[in-house]
Amino acid sequence: MECIVRAYRVKPREIHFLRFILEACDGLAVQTTLDARAGLVAIACPPDRVQELDGILADLSREMDITPADKDKNP
């Protein structure tokens, strides 16, 4: 299955919370922790559900720090 993968930064203590929220939205996305200490995660999502994911992340950003990771700073 083709997926869109994006990297985000969150507070390290919020990595699990974000994963639980995404898992609750059946088939929406899969989160992978890239660097737990830095709070760097990757989120893979099917192309037809990207808009839904963006809406959820926008809502979550009102409650927690979640920002797109700067790809130039990460290998």
C-alpha positions as YAML, in Angstrom:
chain: A
units: angstrom
residues:
- id: 1
  name: MET
  ca: [0.00, 0.00, 0.00]
- id: 2
  name: GLU
  ca: [1.28, 3.44, -0.92]
- id: 3
  name: CYS
  ca: [1.59, 5.86, 1.99]
- id: 4
  name: ILE
  ca: [2.51, 9.46, 2.59]
- id: 5
  name: VAL
  ca: [5.15, 9.72, 5.33]
- id: 6
  name: ARG
  ca: [5.78, 12.90, 7.29]
- id: 7
  name: ALA
  ca: [8.04, 13.64, 10.25]
- id: 8
  name: TYR
  ca: [6.89, 15.62, 13.28]
- id: 9
  name: ARG
  ca: [8.35, 16.80, 16.56]
- id: 10
  name: VAL
  ca: [6.44, 16.42, 19.81]
- id: 11
  name: LYS
  ca: [7.45, 16.53, 23.45]
- id: 12
  name: PRO
  ca: [9.02, 13.15, 24.22]
- id: 13
  name: ARG
  ca: [6.46, 12.50, 26.97]
- id: 14
  name: GLU
  ca: [3.63, 12.92, 24.41]
- id: 15
  name: ILE
  ca: [4.86, 10.32, 21.90]
- id: 16
  name: HIS
  ca: [2.68, 7.56, 23.38]
- id: 17
  name: PHE
  ca: [-0.38, 9.80, 23.65]
- id: 18
  name: LEU
  ca: [-0.12, 10.68, 19.95]
- id: 19
  name: ARG
  ca: [0.26, 7.00, 19.05]
- id: 20
  name: PHE
  ca: [-2.85, 6.08, 21.04]
- id: 21
  name: ILE
  ca: [-4.90, 8.80, 19.35]
- id: 22
  name: LEU
  ca: [-3.81, 7.67, 15.89]
- id: 23
  name: GLU
  ca: [-4.46, 4.00, 16.69]
- id: 24
  name: ALA
  ca: [-7.98, 4.90, 17.85]
- id: 25
  name: CYS
  ca: [-8.71, 6.19, 14.33]
- id: 26
  name: ASP
  ca: [-8.81, 2.77, 12.66]
- id: 27
  name: GLY
  ca: [-6.74, 2.64, 9.48]
- id: 28
  name: LEU
  ca: [-5.84, 6.32, 9.55]
- id: 29
  name: ALA
  ca: [-2.11, 6.25, 10.19]
- id: 30
  name: VAL
  ca: [0.85, 4.42, 11.66]
- id: 31
  name: GLN
  ca: [3.33, 6.23, 13.87]
- id: 32
  name: THR
  ca: [6.98, 5.26, 14.16]
- id: 33
  name: THR
  ca: [9.30, 6.78, 16.73]
- id: 34
  name: LEU
  ca: [12.50, 7.92, 15.04]
- id: 35
  name: ASP
  ca: [14.20, 9.50, 18.06]
- id: 36
  name: ALA
  ca: [12.43, 9.26, 21.43]
- id: 37
  name: ARG
  ca: [14.74, 11.69, 23.20]
- id: 38
  name: ALA
  ca: [14.22, 14.35, 20.55]
- id: 39
  name: GLY
  ca: [10.49, 13.65, 20.23]
- id: 40
  name: LEU
  ca: [10.87, 12.87, 16.53]
- id: 41
  name: VAL
  ca: [8.18, 10.67, 15.00]
- id: 42
  name: ALA
  ca: [7.17, 9.65, 11.49]
- id: 43
  name: ILE
  ca: [3.52, 9.25, 10.58]
- id: 44
  name: ALA
  ca: [2.53, 7.17, 7.54]
- id: 45
  name: CYS
  ca: [-0.94, 7.66, 6.11]
- id: 46
  name: PRO
  ca: [-2.80, 6.44, 3.01]
- id: 47
  name: PRO
  ca: [-3.13, 9.25, 0.45]
- id: 48
  name: ASP
  ca: [-6.92, 9.20, 0.59]
- id: 49
  name: ARG
  ca: [-6.89, 9.94, 4.36]
- id: 50
  name: VAL
  ca: [-4.27, 12.71, 4.50]
- id: 51
  name: GLN
  ca: [-6.89, 15.44, 4.83]
- id: 52
  name: GLU
  ca: [-8.43, 13.63, 7.82]
- id: 53
  name: LEU
  ca: [-4.99, 13.21, 9.42]
- id: 54
  name: ASP
  ca: [-4.19, 16.89, 8.90]
- id: 55
  name: GLY
  ca: [-7.45, 17.83, 10.63]
- id: 56
  name: ILE
  ca: [-6.71, 15.61, 13.62]
- id: 57
  name: LEU
  ca: [-3.16, 16.93, 13.93]
- id: 58
  name: ALA
  ca: [-4.45, 20.52, 13.70]
- id: 59
  name: ASP
  ca: [-6.92, 19.80, 16.52]
- id: 60
  name: LEU
  ca: [-4.21, 18.13, 18.61]
- id: 61
  name: SER
  ca: [-1.86, 21.08, 18.09]
- id: 62
  name: ARG
  ca: [-4.23, 23.18, 20.21]
- id: 63
  name: GLU
  ca: [-3.55, 20.86, 23.16]
- id: 64
  name: MET
  ca: [0.04, 19.77, 22.58]
- id: 65
  name: ASP
  ca: [3.15, 20.87, 20.73]
- id: 66
  name: ILE
  ca: [3.25, 19.05, 17.41]
- id: 67
  name: THR
  ca: [5.17, 20.59, 14.55]
- id: 68
  name: PRO
  ca: [6.44, 19.33, 11.21]
- id: 69
  name: ALA
  ca: [10.09, 18.35, 11.54]
- id: 70
  name: ASP
  ca: [12.64, 20.28, 9.53]
- id: 71
  name: LYS
  ca: [13.93, 17.65, 7.09]
- id: 72
  name: ASP
  ca: [17.19, 19.56, 6.58]
- id: 73
  name: LYS
  ca: [18.17, 19.03, 10.22]
- id: 74
  name: ASN
  ca: [17.51, 15.27, 10.24]
- id: 75
  name: PRO
  ca: [19.49, 12.59, 8.40]
...
